[in-house]
Each structure stands twice: as C-alpha cells, then as structure tokens.
C-alpha cells in the first residue's frame, strides 16, 4: 500500500519576529480556480461602491461641549433639531438648518 504524505517545513510558516506579516500561500492557476475572474471583478467593484458611499461632504462641526459627547437624539417633532449630551452633564439643542 502506498501512502502519500504532504510535509511542510516549519521555517516557511513561522515568523522571525512578532511584527512580521503572516505568509499566505495561494495558487493562482486559473484551471483550479474557475471563479477567479469573477472575484477579481467583484472586489474592486465593492471597493468603489464603499468609497462612493462614505465620500460625503463635511457639513459642519458641533463645537461647544467641553467633555466627550455620550449620547445624541433627534427631536420627534422637528427634524432639524438634535439634542446632544456630554459627560460633563451638559445637554445642548442643535439647530441643523
């Protein structure tokens, strides 16, 4: 009976320092990975979508709290007003318009 054994050297998988990146082995043969072309199209497409989603213009900063803002709430009656409370006990009403 013949048994095939895969053996790897531990030097290839261990890092010399803790700051070194972990080595990743990949097989880029397109015959083995038939969906590689689709994955290579979807990854950049998702990146562009995320960039567009998070690329909103900076509207303004709500300066005035001395300490860290711990909570925010909107006014249920008027949509342009927001309440914010900070850790120093200060509650402020902001007019977003």
MOPECOR-V653173 format. One record per residue. N is the residue number from 1. SS is DSSP state (h for helix, s for strand, l for the rest). Layout:
# MOPECOR-V653173
n=[N/N]
ss=[SS/SS]
This chain:
# MOPECOR-V653173
n=[1/2/3/4/5/6/7/8/9/10/11/12/13/14/15/16/17/18/19/20/21/22/23/24/25/26/27/28/29/30/31/32/33/34/35/36/37/38/39/40/41/42/43/44/45/46/47/48/49/50/51/52/53/54/55/56/57/58/59/60/61/62/63/64/65/66/67/68/69/70/71/72/73/74/75/76/77/78/79/80/81/82/83/84/85/86/87/88/89/90/91/92/93/94/95/96/97]
ss=[l/l/l/l/l/l/l/l/l/h/h/h/h/l/l/l/l/l/l/l/l/l/l/l/l/l/l/l/l/l/l/l/l/l/l/h/h/h/h/h/h/h/h/h/h/h/h/h/h/h/h/h/h/h/l/l/l/l/l/l/l/l/l/l/l/l/l/l/s/s/s/s/s/s/l/l/l/l/l/l/s/s/s/s/s/s/l/l/l/l/s/s/s/s/s/l/l]
